[in-house]
Amino acid sequence: MREKDTRTGLSLSAGIASVVVASVLVGLKLWAVVATGALSVAASLADSAVDLVMSLAAASAILYAARPADEDHAFGHSSAEDLTALAQALLITGSAGYIAWSALDRLLNGGVAGLGAEGTGTLVMVVSILLTLVLVWWQGRVAKLTGNRVVAADRLHYLGDLMPAVGAVIALQASQHLGITGLDSWVALLAAGVMLIGGVRIGKSAWDALMDRRADPEIIRGIAELAGSWPGVRGFHDLKTRTSGSRIFVNLHIELDGDQSLREAHDIGAALRREILRRWPGSDVIIHKDVAAADGPPGT
């Protein structure tokens, strides 16, 4: 129990850090957008606003996932993560569409506006990049120590945000020192494309989970190899998986010696279950014990 509490505490610390950093970045970039009028900074602001929503959802999911199953939710509450992710995907897609439309309008209609306060904008973006790098480092440590998939996914999203931020710095410097303002719109278009791809990916993943899609084939293959080579297991069948939020649900039938004691059969299944949980933390594993085909029909 203490180990579980420690892992939850570490994961929650990463979630809180993510919310704090995202809040600071939104404030700084909003100020920079007003000062510079740069679409590239606006794209980075939109990304940070989405990050804030996602970080709040991630922190809530960590707390919510720690709740045990109850009478109304026998399989836990992890589907809330997928519903939240689907809403996030729609928000990301909408933000990307608006930024892309604004950038195209400037490029096609000759509305390329001169930027202002480029030095201030550059300073804000550099600070945001440094804060993001510190957050990504901490999230990486927590994800490695706890195996928390929510933290790992949040970290990947922040890593993806670095590209639009660096692009905004380049656009601001090009405007300040070279007088090139059109680059800002092109950077904004590129950032919108990255956001759109990310939104589609997040939405598809959430939709698949809500539709009880199977786990990653590599995970299924790993569980099958483990069950097939486990001491005392003569065979297995009906390996079924599904995903819900950051959790993987595993249902497996193993075939055992029909002449051994119930305690021996239980110990084999319990040991296999513990190993699956060790390799894929946060999984929900149910193992059924059947008599091996040599001793009678499976499942009897």
Sequence and secondary structure as in RCSB ss.txt:
>XXXX:A:sequence
MREKDTRTGLSLSAGIASVVVASVLVGLKLWAVVATGALSVAASLADSAVDLVMSLAAASAILYAARPADEDHAF
GHSSAEDLTALAQALLITGSAGYIAWSALDRLLNGGVAGLGAEGTGTLVMVVSILLTLVLVWWQGRVAKLTGNRV
VAADRLHYLGDLMPAVGAVIALQASQHLGITGLDSWVALLAAGVMLIGGVRIGKSAWDALMDRRADPEIIRGIAE
LAGSWPGVRGFHDLKTRTSGSRIFVNLHIELDGDQSLREAHDIGAALRREILRRWPGSDVIIHKDVAAADGPPGT
>XXXX:A:secstr
 HHHHHHHHHHHHHHHHHHHHHHHHHHHHHHHHHHH  HHHHHHHHHHHHHHHHHHHHHHHHHHHTS   SS TT
 STHHHHHHHHHHHHHHHHHHHHHHHHHHHHHHTT       HHHHHHHHHHHHHHHHHHHHHHHHHHHHH  HH
HHHHHHHHHHHHHHHHHHHHHHHHHHHH   HHHHHHHHHHHHHHHHHHHHHHHHHHHHHTT    HHHHHHHHH
HHHHSTT  EEEEEEEEEETTEEEEEEEEEE TTS HHHHHHHHHHHHHHHHHHSTT EEEEEEEE GGGS TT 
